[in-house]
């Protein structure tokens, strides 16, 4: 059973995270809708080079919005333990609530952005005479997997950052590379077209957990997009879930000495 006090603490942490993010802002949480809406306009009109190469606008929007959820959870979650020294040292509570609160606050923003995406992508598809994929009902499952994966990133890097403060600088560099080697601004069809004769390159892409997640979003939202089931995609799914388990184990082992290092 989850203790009531932990539920209250979790609610307080999420509220604090949301308030701190929009502190001093006149529009507050409304920015969670306006920001992705403004970005959607930018991506639609300023990435014509990719679109002209066969990458659908809708796929770009889905990829970038999902990436924002991941990179926010990673960057903010990485600092959630080391940045809360007072709480860690004075209050006994499950340490995993800190990265969980960051992940949940990011999920709230992402859910609001999904509303914007649904309307925007639905309109764009209607102009082509089509509608969402019949698998749209599976979208909650993809969101759950995505959220759990993001939580695992927050767990792993928040614990690592307590012991090794260079982690935040290293992650910043790795994130830039991760963005380009993940199908965010492009899809797997784009990769296949550029790797003609070297199909193994597209296969290797599916070992990337973000490739699994991004492709999953597109497969359940966009008509004509199918998830590429293969040994590589199955291996990618295994890697995704294995990383969640490993992150939990690492966090559980390192959390014992958090108070000594923060």
Backbone as JSON, one array per atom type, in Angstrom:
{
  "sequence": "XXXXXXXXXXXXXXXXXXXXXXXXXXXXXXXXXXXXXXXXXXXXXXXXXXXXXXXXXXXXXXXXXXXXXXXXXXXXXXXXXXXXXXXXXXXXXXXXXXXXXXXXXXXXXXXXXXXXXXXXXXXXXXXXXXXXXXXXXXXXXXXXXXXXXXXXXXXXXXXXXXXXXXXXXXXXXXXXXXXXXXXXXXXXXXXXXXXXXXXXXXXXXXXXXXXXXXXXXXXXXXXXXXXXXXXXXXXXXXXXXXXXXXXXXXXXXXXXXXXXXX",
  "N": [[0.83, -1.2, 0.0], [0.47, 2.24, -0.78], [1.65, 4.86, 1.14], [-0.33, 7.43, 2.6], [0.92, 9.82, 3.23], [3.05, 9.85, 1.49], [1.75, 10.11, -0.91], [0.68, 12.66, -0.61], [3.04, 14.1, -0.41], [4.09, 13.64, -2.94], [2.18, 14.95, -4.52], [2.64, 17.54, -3.66], [5.27, 17.95, -4.52], [5.01, 17.79, -7.32], [3.29, 19.93, -7.78], [4.91, 22.02, -6.88], [6.98, 21.85, -8.75], [5.66, 22.48, -11.16], [4.76, 25.08, -10.57], [7.18, 26.43, -10.12], [8.28, 26.35, -12.63], [6.72, 28.05, -14.14], [6.78, 30.38, -12.75], [6.16, 33.77, -12.09], [5.13, 34.17, -14.56], [2.61, 35.49, -16.62], [0.7, 34.02, -18.0], [1.03, 31.48, -17.07], [0.32, 28.03, -16.64], [-0.85, 27.87, -19.07], [1.05, 28.23, -20.96], [1.94, 25.72, -21.51], [0.35, 24.84, -23.5], [0.47, 26.88, -25.4], [3.21, 27.07, -26.07], [3.98, 24.53, -27.41], [2.19, 24.89, -29.51], [3.08, 27.2, -30.84], [5.58, 26.23, -31.58], [4.82, 24.2, -33.27], [3.88, 25.6, -35.47], [6.26, 26.74, -36.33], [7.78, 24.47, -37.01], [6.21, 23.43, -39.07], [6.44, 25.33, -41.1], [9.16, 25.89, -41.45], [10.75, 23.71, -41.91], [10.85, 22.74, -44.47], [12.74, 21.62, -46.12], [13.28, 19.03, -45.2], [10.73, 17.98, -45.41], [10.35, 18.15, -48.12], [11.92, 16.12, -48.88], [10.52, 13.9, -48.48], [9.67, 13.45, -45.87], [6.95, 13.41, -43.84], [5.05, 16.2, -42.66], [3.45, 15.82, -40.41], [4.71, 13.71, -39.12], [7.1, 14.87, -38.3], [6.19, 16.76, -36.43], [5.08, 15.05, -34.45], [7.4, 13.68, -33.66], [9.13, 15.73, -32.65], [7.67, 16.87, -30.53], [7.41, 14.68, -28.82], [10.08, 14.24, -28.27], [10.68, 16.54, -26.81], [9.39, 16.04, -24.41], [10.94, 13.93, -23.45], [13.57, 15.08, -23.28], [13.13, 17.16, -21.51], [12.42, 15.77, -19.15], [14.76, 14.32, -18.74], [16.81, 16.33, -18.43], [15.81, 17.97, -16.33], [15.17, 16.03, -14.44], [17.68, 14.98, -13.91], [18.82, 16.79, -12.17], [17.23, 16.69, -9.96], [17.71, 15.39, -7.53], [20.31, 16.18, -6.57], [19.75, 18.87, -6.47], [18.04, 19.2, -4.38], [19.02, 19.23, -1.73], [18.4, 20.06, 0.91], [15.91, 18.86, 1.48], [16.57, 16.17, 1.14], [18.39, 15.72, 3.21], [16.99, 16.29, 5.53], [14.38, 15.27, 5.59], [12.84, 12.15, 5.84], [11.92, 10.1, 3.25], [10.67, 8.25, 0.39], [13.17, 8.25, -1.94], [12.86, 7.98, -4.65], [10.65, 9.39, -5.34], [11.32, 11.94, -6.09], [12.54, 12.02, -8.8], [10.26, 10.92, -9.93], [8.28, 12.85, -9.55], [9.2, 14.89, -11.2], [9.01, 13.63, -13.67], [6.24, 13.23, -13.81], [5.3, 15.87, -13.84], [6.35, 16.68, -16.27], [4.9, 14.95, -17.86], [2.33, 15.96, -17.59], [2.51, 18.38, -18.99], [3.1, 17.27, -21.49], [0.78, 15.83, -22.07], [-1.02, 17.89, -22.41], [0.11, 19.0, -24.67], [-0.39, 16.96, -26.43], [-3.06, 17.26, -26.94], [-3.04, 19.55, -28.47], [-1.52, 18.58, -30.61], [-3.25, 16.58, -31.59], [-5.43, 18.03, -32.6], [-4.15, 19.68, -34.5], [-2.72, 17.86, -36.19], [-4.86, 16.29, -36.98], [-6.3, 18.13, -38.49], [-4.46, 18.63, -40.56], [-4.28, 16.11, -41.72], [-6.87, 15.83, -42.62], [-6.93, 17.61, -44.72], [-5.65, 16.15, -46.58], [-7.48, 14.28, -47.12], [-7.67, 12.09, -45.43], [-7.74, 10.31, -42.26], [-6.93, 9.84, -38.76], [-4.9, 6.98, -37.84], [-6.31, 3.68, -37.53], [-5.38, 2.55, -35.3], [-5.27, 4.38, -33.3], [-6.37, 4.15, -30.8], [-4.49, 2.86, -29.32], [-2.73, 4.7, -28.46], [-2.55, 5.59, -25.68], [-1.06, 3.46, -24.56], [1.44, 3.71, -25.76], [2.18, 6.16, -24.71], [2.37, 5.5, -22.01], [4.55, 3.67, -22.02], [6.52, 5.41, -22.97], [6.56, 7.32, -20.9], [7.39, 5.75, -18.71], [9.91, 5.05, -19.62], [11.14, 7.56, -19.74], [11.05, 8.15, -17.03], [12.83, 6.25, -16.11], [15.19, 7.27, -17.17], [15.39, 9.65, -15.69], [15.67, 8.58, -13.11], [18.14, 7.13, -13.32], [20.1, 9.08, -14.16], [19.8, 11.1, -12.28], [20.68, 9.88, -9.96], [23.3, 9.27, -10.71], [24.35, 11.8, -11.1], [24.6, 12.8, -8.55], [26.88, 11.61, -7.51], [28.77, 12.01, -9.49], [29.45, 14.95, -10.72], [30.06, 15.85, -13.22], [28.34, 14.68, -14.85], [26.1, 16.1, -15.79], [27.17, 17.79, -17.72], [28.2, 16.0, -19.55], [25.88, 14.68, -20.34], [24.56, 16.74, -21.65], [26.06, 17.01, -24.01], [25.75, 14.44, -25.08], [23.01, 14.38, -25.49], [22.64, 16.09, -27.65], [23.82, 14.62, -29.7], [22.19, 12.36, -29.55], [19.75, 13.34, -30.39], [20.07, 13.67, -33.14], [20.67, 11.11, -34.06], [18.39, 9.76, -33.65], [15.11, 8.98, -34.87], [13.63, 11.62, -35.1], [13.36, 14.18, -36.35], [12.97, 13.03, -38.7], [11.79, 10.02, -40.35], [11.68, 6.37, -40.33], [11.41, 5.57, -42.97], [12.71, 7.57, -44.33], [15.31, 7.09, -43.47], [15.74, 4.58, -44.61], [15.59, 5.23, -47.31], [17.88, 6.74, -47.63], [19.79, 4.96, -47.03], [19.97, 3.06, -48.99], [20.57, -0.15, -50.15], [22.01, -0.71, -47.94], [20.49, -1.94, -45.81], [20.77, -2.75, -43.21], [21.45, -0.58, -41.7], [19.08, 0.85, -41.18], [17.88, -1.12, -39.69], [19.51, -1.2, -37.42], [18.83, 1.2, -36.28], [16.52, 0.64, -34.89], [17.33, -0.38, -32.51], [17.61, 1.6, -30.81], [16.01, 2.95, -28.07], [14.44, 5.31, -28.28], [13.83, 5.31, -30.96], [12.08, 3.18, -31.12], [9.97, 4.21, -29.58], [9.29, 6.67, -30.89], [8.61, 5.72, -33.45], [6.53, 4.12, -32.71], [4.6, 6.0, -31.84], [4.05, 7.27, -34.29], [3.06, 5.13, -35.75], [0.65, 4.51, -34.5], [-0.79, 6.79, -34.81], [-0.66, 7.91, -37.4], [-2.01, 7.31, -40.62], [-1.18, 4.62, -42.8], [1.32, 4.2, -41.79], [3.32, 1.72, -40.49], [4.38, -0.33, -37.8], [7.66, -1.53, -37.78], [8.0, -4.63, -37.36], [10.48, -6.83, -36.34], [13.44, -8.83, -35.75], [15.24, -6.99, -34.85], [13.68, -4.8, -33.97], [12.31, -6.05, -31.91], [14.47, -6.62, -30.28], [15.12, -4.01, -29.69], [12.89, -3.28, -28.15], [13.31, -4.95, -25.97], [15.71, -3.89, -25.0], [14.77, -1.36, -24.27], [12.97, -1.9, -22.11], [14.72, -3.27, -20.46], [16.53, -1.28, -19.81], [14.97, 0.27, -18.14], [14.68, -1.4, -15.91], [17.37, -1.69, -15.14], [17.99, 0.97, -14.49], [16.37, 1.39, -12.25], [17.53, -0.41, -10.46], [20.13, 0.64, -10.21], [19.57, 3.18, -9.13], [18.37, 2.42, -6.72], [20.54, 1.24, -5.39], [22.36, 3.34, -5.14], [21.04, 5.36, -3.76], [21.26, 5.18, -1.02], [23.38, 6.62, 0.02], [22.91, 9.25, -0.61], [22.45, 11.51, 1.04], [24.97, 12.0, 2.07], [26.42, 12.95, -0.04], [25.12, 15.04, -1.36]],
  "CA": [[0.0, 0.0, 0.0], [1.19, 3.51, -0.82], [1.29, 5.67, 2.29], [-1.01, 8.67, 2.28], [1.86, 10.92, 3.33], [3.85, 9.85, 0.26], [0.88, 10.66, -1.96], [0.61, 14.1, -0.38], [4.35, 14.64, -0.76], [4.17, 13.58, -4.39], [1.34, 16.02, -5.03], [3.31, 18.8, -3.35], [6.45, 18.06, -5.38], [4.56, 18.08, -8.68], [2.78, 21.3, -7.76], [6.07, 22.92, -6.77], [7.69, 21.81, -10.02], [4.88, 23.23, -12.15], [4.75, 26.49, -10.19], [8.52, 27.0, -10.32], [8.53, 26.46, -14.07], [5.96, 29.18, -14.7], [6.79, 31.45, -11.76], [6.28, 35.1, -12.65], [4.51, 34.2, -15.88], [1.22, 35.94, -16.59], [-0.17, 33.0, -18.56], [1.19, 30.27, -16.28], [0.25, 26.71, -17.26], [-1.32, 28.01, -20.45], [2.21, 28.12, -21.83], [2.08, 24.32, -21.88], [-0.38, 24.68, -24.76], [0.93, 27.88, -26.37], [4.57, 26.78, -26.54], [3.98, 23.55, -28.5], [1.44, 25.41, -30.65], [4.0, 28.07, -31.57], [6.61, 25.39, -32.17], [4.21, 23.47, -34.38], [3.86, 26.53, -36.61], [7.65, 26.87, -36.79], [8.19, 23.23, -37.67], [5.45, 23.24, -40.3], [6.83, 26.26, -42.15], [10.59, 26.11, -41.6], [11.49, 22.49, -42.17], [10.42, 22.29, -45.79], [13.78, 20.84, -46.75], [13.04, 17.64, -44.84], [9.44, 17.58, -45.94], [10.54, 17.97, -49.54], [12.63, 14.86, -49.09], [9.62, 12.78, -48.22], [9.33, 13.31, -44.46], [5.67, 14.09, -43.62], [5.01, 17.23, -41.62], [2.85, 15.26, -39.21], [5.72, 12.89, -38.45], [8.04, 15.79, -37.65], [5.51, 17.31, -35.25], [5.0, 13.99, -33.45], [8.74, 13.4, -33.16], [9.71, 16.83, -31.87], [6.93, 17.02, -29.28], [7.78, 13.56, -27.95], [11.46, 14.5, -27.85], [10.64, 17.57, -25.78], [9.02, 15.36, -23.17], [12.11, 13.17, -22.99], [14.71, 15.92, -22.93], [12.78, 17.89, -20.29], [12.5, 14.84, -18.03], [16.16, 13.99, -18.53], [17.57, 17.48, -17.93], [15.3, 18.38, -15.03], [15.3, 14.9, -13.53], [19.08, 14.8, -13.56], [19.15, 17.7, -11.08], [16.19, 16.68, -8.94], [18.25, 14.93, -6.25], [21.38, 17.08, -6.15], [19.2, 20.2, -6.25], [17.14, 19.19, -3.23], [19.84, 18.79, -0.59], [17.72, 20.31, 2.19], [14.89, 17.84, 1.68], [17.23, 14.87, 1.25], [19.08, 15.61, 4.49], [16.13, 16.54, 6.69], [13.09, 14.58, 5.57], [12.88, 10.77, 5.35], [10.85, 9.77, 2.29], [11.21, 7.47, -0.74], [13.92, 9.16, -2.81], [12.4, 7.83, -6.04], [9.56, 10.33, -5.59], [11.85, 13.16, -6.71], [12.48, 11.88, -10.27], [8.89, 10.63, -10.35], [7.53, 14.11, -9.6], [9.65, 15.58, -12.41], [8.43, 12.91, -14.82], [4.8, 13.5, -13.84], [5.06, 17.25, -14.27], [6.59, 16.68, -17.71], [3.79, 14.24, -18.49], [1.18, 16.88, -17.64], [2.75, 19.25, -20.14], [3.03, 16.49, -22.71], [-0.62, 15.5, -22.32], [-1.62, 19.1, -22.96], [0.6, 19.15, -26.03], [-1.05, 15.96, -27.25], [-4.34, 17.83, -27.38], [-2.69, 20.44, -29.58], [-1.13, 17.71, -31.72], [-4.42, 15.89, -32.13], [-6.19, 18.98, -33.41], [-3.33, 20.14, -35.61], [-2.48, 16.76, -37.12], [-6.15, 15.91, -37.54], [-6.62, 19.1, -39.54], [-3.55, 18.43, -41.68], [-4.66, 14.86, -42.39], [-8.15, 16.05, -43.3], [-6.62, 18.28, -45.98], [-5.22, 15.09, -47.51], [-8.6, 13.37, -47.3], [-7.52, 10.9, -44.59], [-7.89, 10.57, -40.84], [-5.96, 9.13, -37.93], [-4.81, 5.52, -37.97], [-7.29, 2.92, -36.75], [-4.71, 2.13, -34.06], [-5.17, 5.53, -32.41], [-6.78, 3.74, -29.45], [-3.31, 2.35, -28.64], [-1.88, 5.83, -28.06], [-2.23, 5.59, -24.24], [-0.04, 2.47, -24.26], [2.72, 4.29, -26.15], [2.47, 7.21, -23.73], [2.8, 4.83, -20.77], [5.92, 3.19, -22.24], [7.36, 6.6, -23.08], [6.68, 7.9, -19.56], [8.22, 4.86, -17.9], [11.29, 5.17, -20.09], [11.64, 8.86, -19.27], [11.26, 8.02, -15.58], [14.07, 5.49, -15.91], [16.29, 8.21, -17.43], [15.48, 10.54, -14.53], [16.22, 7.78, -12.01], [19.55, 6.8, -13.55], [21.0, 10.23, -14.22], [19.72, 11.85, -11.02], [21.57, 9.18, -9.03], [24.67, 9.4, -11.2], [24.78, 13.19, -10.94], [24.94, 13.02, -7.15], [28.23, 11.13, -7.3], [29.66, 12.54, -10.53], [28.82, 16.19, -11.15], [30.31, 16.07, -14.64], [27.29, 13.99, -15.59], [25.22, 17.06, -16.47], [27.85, 18.3, -18.92], [28.29, 14.89, -20.49], [24.53, 14.43, -20.86], [24.26, 17.81, -22.6], [26.7, 16.66, -25.28], [25.14, 13.21, -25.59], [21.65, 14.69, -25.95], [22.74, 16.67, -28.99], [24.05, 13.5, -30.62], [21.02, 11.48, -29.49], [18.69, 13.96, -31.18], [20.29, 13.47, -34.58], [20.69, 9.69, -34.44], [17.05, 9.23, -33.4], [14.16, 9.42, -35.9], [12.78, 12.68, -34.55], [13.08, 15.09, -37.47], [12.79, 12.19, -39.88], [11.22, 8.73, -39.98], [12.47, 5.23, -40.8], [11.4, 5.56, -44.43], [13.77, 8.5, -44.73], [16.57, 6.39, -43.24], [15.86, 3.52, -45.62], [15.85, 5.84, -48.62], [19.25, 7.23, -47.65], [20.69, 3.82, -46.81], [19.64, 2.05, -50.01], [21.64, -1.13, -50.3], [22.56, -0.97, -46.61], [19.29, -2.0, -44.98], [21.14, -3.01, -41.82], [21.51, 0.7, -41.0], [17.74, 1.09, -40.67], [17.64, -2.12, -38.65], [20.22, -0.78, -36.21], [18.1, 2.31, -35.7], [15.48, 0.12, -34.01], [17.91, -0.74, -31.22], [17.52, 2.83, -30.02], [14.68, 3.03, -27.44], [13.66, 6.43, -28.81], [13.33, 4.92, -32.28], [10.91, 2.36, -30.82], [8.9, 5.07, -29.08], [8.88, 7.6, -31.95], [7.94, 4.96, -34.5], [5.27, 3.68, -32.13], [3.67, 7.13, -31.91], [3.64, 7.49, -35.68], [2.3, 3.97, -36.22], [-0.71, 4.5, -33.94], [-1.47, 8.05, -35.11], [-0.69, 8.27, -38.81], [-2.43, 6.23, -41.53], [-0.15, 4.19, -43.73], [2.58, 3.94, -41.09], [3.26, 0.47, -39.75], [5.55, -0.58, -36.95], [8.49, -2.54, -38.46], [8.32, -5.76, -36.49], [11.61, -7.64, -36.78], [14.29, -9.2, -34.63], [15.88, -5.77, -34.36], [12.71, -4.02, -33.19], [12.08, -6.81, -30.67], [15.66, -6.37, -29.45], [14.99, -2.64, -29.21], [11.92, -3.3, -27.06], [13.97, -5.57, -24.81], [16.65, -2.89, -24.49], [13.99, -0.31, -23.63], [12.49, -2.36, -20.81], [15.88, -3.62, -19.65], [17.09, -0.03, -19.29], [14.12, 0.67, -17.02], [15.03, -2.25, -14.76], [18.73, -1.33, -14.72], [17.94, 2.29, -13.86], [15.79, 1.22, -10.92], [18.53, -1.1, -9.63], [21.21, 1.6, -9.95], [19.06, 4.19, -8.21], [18.15, 1.78, -5.42], [21.82, 1.01, -4.75], [23.06, 4.58, -4.88], [20.26, 6.29, -2.95], [21.59, 5.03, 0.4], [24.38, 7.61, 0.43], [22.59, 10.56, -1.19], [22.59, 12.57, 2.04], [26.39, 12.27, 2.29], [27.06, 13.54, -1.22], [24.46, 16.25, -1.83]],
  "C": [[0.87, 1.26, 0.0], [0.71, 4.38, 0.34], [0.67, 6.98, 1.85], [-0.05, 9.85, 2.29], [2.76, 11.01, 2.09], [3.05, 10.41, -0.91], [0.81, 12.18, -1.84], [1.94, 14.76, -0.76], [4.52, 14.7, -2.27], [3.38, 14.72, -5.02], [2.02, 17.38, -4.82], [4.52, 19.02, -4.26], [6.07, 18.41, -6.81], [4.06, 19.51, -8.77], [3.91, 22.3, -7.71], [6.82, 22.99, -8.09], [6.97, 22.63, -11.09], [4.89, 24.72, -11.85], [6.1, 27.14, -10.45], [8.82, 27.22, -11.79], [7.87, 27.7, -14.65], [5.88, 30.35, -13.72], [7.01, 32.8, -12.42], [5.67, 35.24, -14.02], [3.05, 34.59, -15.77], [0.26, 34.85, -17.06], [-0.04, 31.64, -17.86], [1.15, 28.98, -17.09], [-0.23, 26.76, -18.7], [-0.17, 27.92, -21.44], [2.45, 26.67, -22.27], [1.36, 24.03, -23.19], [0.18, 25.63, -25.82], [2.3, 27.55, -26.93], [4.58, 25.72, -27.64], [3.2, 24.02, -29.72], [2.32, 26.31, -31.5], [5.07, 27.24, -32.28], [6.07, 24.63, -33.37], [4.21, 24.34, -35.64], [5.27, 26.65, -37.21], [8.07, 25.64, -37.57], [7.48, 23.02, -39.0], [6.03, 24.1, -41.42], [8.34, 26.37, -42.4], [11.41, 24.83, -41.76], [11.07, 21.88, -43.5], [11.49, 21.44, -46.48], [13.58, 19.35, -46.47], [11.75, 17.14, -45.45], [9.56, 17.3, -47.44], [11.26, 16.68, -49.88], [11.77, 13.66, -48.71], [9.26, 12.55, -46.77], [8.04, 14.08, -44.2], [5.75, 15.11, -42.48], [4.49, 16.66, -40.31], [3.86, 14.43, -38.42], [6.74, 13.74, -37.71], [7.43, 16.33, -36.36], [5.47, 16.28, -34.12], [6.37, 13.75, -32.82], [9.29, 14.48, -32.26], [8.99, 16.99, -30.54], [7.27, 15.89, -28.31], [9.2, 13.74, -27.43], [11.5, 15.53, -26.73], [10.31, 16.97, -24.41], [10.22, 14.63, -22.59], [13.23, 14.07, -22.51], [14.4, 16.76, -21.69], [12.95, 16.99, -19.06], [13.95, 14.51, -17.71], [16.92, 15.14, -17.88], [17.12, 17.92, -16.54], [15.45, 17.27, -14.0], [16.72, 14.69, -13.07], [19.48, 15.64, -12.35], [18.22, 17.58, -9.88], [16.68, 16.19, -7.57], [19.31, 15.9, -5.73], [20.88, 18.49, -5.87], [18.24, 20.29, -5.1], [17.84, 18.68, -1.98], [19.11, 18.95, 0.74], [16.68, 19.24, 2.49], [15.53, 16.48, 1.93], [17.8, 14.68, 2.66], [18.15, 15.69, 5.7], [14.88, 15.68, 6.75], [13.25, 13.15, 5.06], [11.67, 10.48, 4.46], [11.47, 8.95, 1.17], [11.87, 8.4, -1.76], [13.44, 9.1, -4.26], [11.25, 8.77, -6.37], [10.05, 11.59, -6.28], [11.89, 13.04, -8.24], [11.08, 11.57, -10.77], [8.08, 11.91, -10.47], [7.91, 14.92, -10.84], [9.03, 14.95, -13.65], [6.95, 13.21, -14.95], [4.49, 14.92, -14.28], [5.32, 17.39, -15.77], [5.47, 16.0, -18.47], [2.57, 15.14, -18.6], [1.31, 17.83, -18.82], [2.58, 18.49, -21.45], [1.59, 16.13, -23.06], [-1.36, 16.71, -22.9], [-1.17, 19.3, -24.41], [-0.02, 18.13, -26.97], [-2.4, 16.45, -27.76], [-4.1, 18.74, -28.58], [-2.32, 19.61, -30.82], [-2.34, 17.07, -32.39], [-5.22, 16.8, -33.06], [-5.41, 19.36, -34.66], [-3.12, 19.04, -36.65], [-3.77, 16.29, -37.77], [-6.55, 16.83, -38.67], [-5.75, 18.87, -40.77], [-3.89, 17.15, -42.44], [-5.96, 15.03, -43.17], [-7.94, 16.75, -44.64], [-6.17, 17.28, -47.04], [-6.33, 14.07, -47.75], [-8.5, 12.09, -46.5], [-7.73, 11.31, -43.14], [-6.85, 9.78, -40.08], [-5.99, 7.62, -38.2], [-5.89, 4.84, -37.11], [-6.69, 2.42, -35.43], [-4.58, 3.26, -33.05], [-5.54, 5.18, -30.97], [-5.6, 3.19, -28.64], [-2.38, 3.46, -28.16], [-1.57, 5.85, -26.57], [-1.13, 4.59, -23.87], [1.35, 2.99, -24.62], [3.13, 5.36, -25.15], [2.97, 6.6, -22.42], [4.25, 4.34, -20.89], [6.9, 4.36, -22.27], [7.61, 7.21, -21.7], [7.57, 7.06, -18.66], [9.69, 4.95, -18.31], [11.9, 6.48, -19.63], [11.93, 8.83, -17.77], [12.56, 7.27, -15.3], [15.29, 6.37, -16.18], [16.5, 9.14, -16.24], [16.07, 9.81, -13.33], [17.73, 7.6, -12.17], [20.45, 8.02, -13.44], [20.91, 11.12, -12.98], [20.64, 11.22, -9.99], [23.03, 9.37, -9.42], [25.21, 10.81, -10.95], [25.14, 13.53, -9.5], [26.4, 12.67, -6.91], [29.23, 11.74, -8.28], [29.02, 13.78, -11.14], [29.1, 16.54, -12.61], [29.21, 15.44, -15.5], [26.44, 14.96, -16.39], [25.85, 17.62, -17.73], [27.94, 17.22, -19.99], [26.93, 14.62, -21.14], [24.15, 15.5, -21.89], [24.84, 17.52, -23.97], [26.02, 15.44, -25.91], [23.74, 13.46, -26.13], [21.66, 15.26, -27.37], [22.94, 15.57, -30.03], [22.83, 12.61, -30.7], [19.89, 12.01, -30.35], [18.84, 13.62, -32.66], [20.31, 12.0, -34.99], [19.37, 9.0, -34.11], [16.09, 9.77, -34.45], [13.15, 10.42, -35.36], [12.36, 13.64, -35.66], [12.91, 14.33, -38.78], [12.18, 10.88, -39.42], [12.08, 7.6, -40.56], [12.48, 5.12, -42.32], [12.49, 6.46, -44.98], [15.13, 7.83, -44.58], [16.78, 5.33, -44.32], [16.21, 4.1, -46.99], [17.29, 6.32, -48.74], [20.27, 6.11, -47.48], [20.39, 2.7, -47.8], [20.83, 1.14, -50.24], [22.32, -1.48, -48.99], [21.41, -1.0, -45.6], [19.6, -2.21, -43.51], [21.22, -1.71, -41.02], [20.15, 1.03, -40.39], [17.39, 0.11, -39.56], [18.28, -1.7, -37.33], [19.52, 0.37, -35.51], [17.09, 1.82, -34.67], [16.02, -0.38, -32.69], [17.9, 0.45, -30.27], [16.12, 2.92, -29.4], [13.82, 4.17, -27.97], [13.12, 6.12, -30.2], [12.08, 4.06, -32.11], [9.73, 3.24, -30.45], [8.38, 6.0, -30.17], [8.11, 6.88, -33.05], [6.6, 4.45, -34.0], [4.22, 4.77, -32.19], [3.14, 7.3, -33.34], [2.76, 6.35, -36.19], [0.86, 3.98, -35.71], [-1.49, 5.78, -34.29], [-1.65, 8.29, -36.61], [-1.11, 7.09, -39.68], [-1.29, 5.88, -42.47], [1.2, 3.93, -43.1], [2.43, 2.67, -40.27], [4.53, 0.3, -38.92], [6.37, -1.72, -37.56], [8.89, -3.69, -37.53], [9.43, -6.6, -37.11], [12.4, -8.04, -35.55], [14.94, -7.97, -34.01], [14.92, -4.94, -33.51], [12.37, -4.72, -31.88], [13.26, -6.62, -29.71], [15.61, -4.95, -28.88], [14.0, -2.53, -28.06], [12.53, -3.9, -25.79], [14.95, -4.6, -24.17], [15.92, -1.79, -23.73], [13.55, -0.73, -22.23], [13.64, -2.75, -19.89], [16.51, -2.37, -19.04], [16.28, 0.49, -18.12], [14.49, -0.09, -15.76], [16.41, -1.88, -14.23], [18.75, 0.0, -13.99], [17.4, 2.2, -12.44], [16.8, 0.57, -9.97], [19.65, -0.14, -9.25], [20.77, 2.64, -8.93], [18.91, 3.61, -6.8], [19.46, 1.55, -4.67], [22.51, 2.3, -4.33], [22.33, 5.52, -3.91], [20.64, 6.26, -1.47], [22.54, 6.11, 0.9], [24.12, 9.0, -0.14], [22.88, 11.69, -0.2], [24.05, 12.94, 2.28], [27.02, 13.03, 1.14], [26.4, 14.83, -1.71], [24.86, 17.47, -0.99]]
}
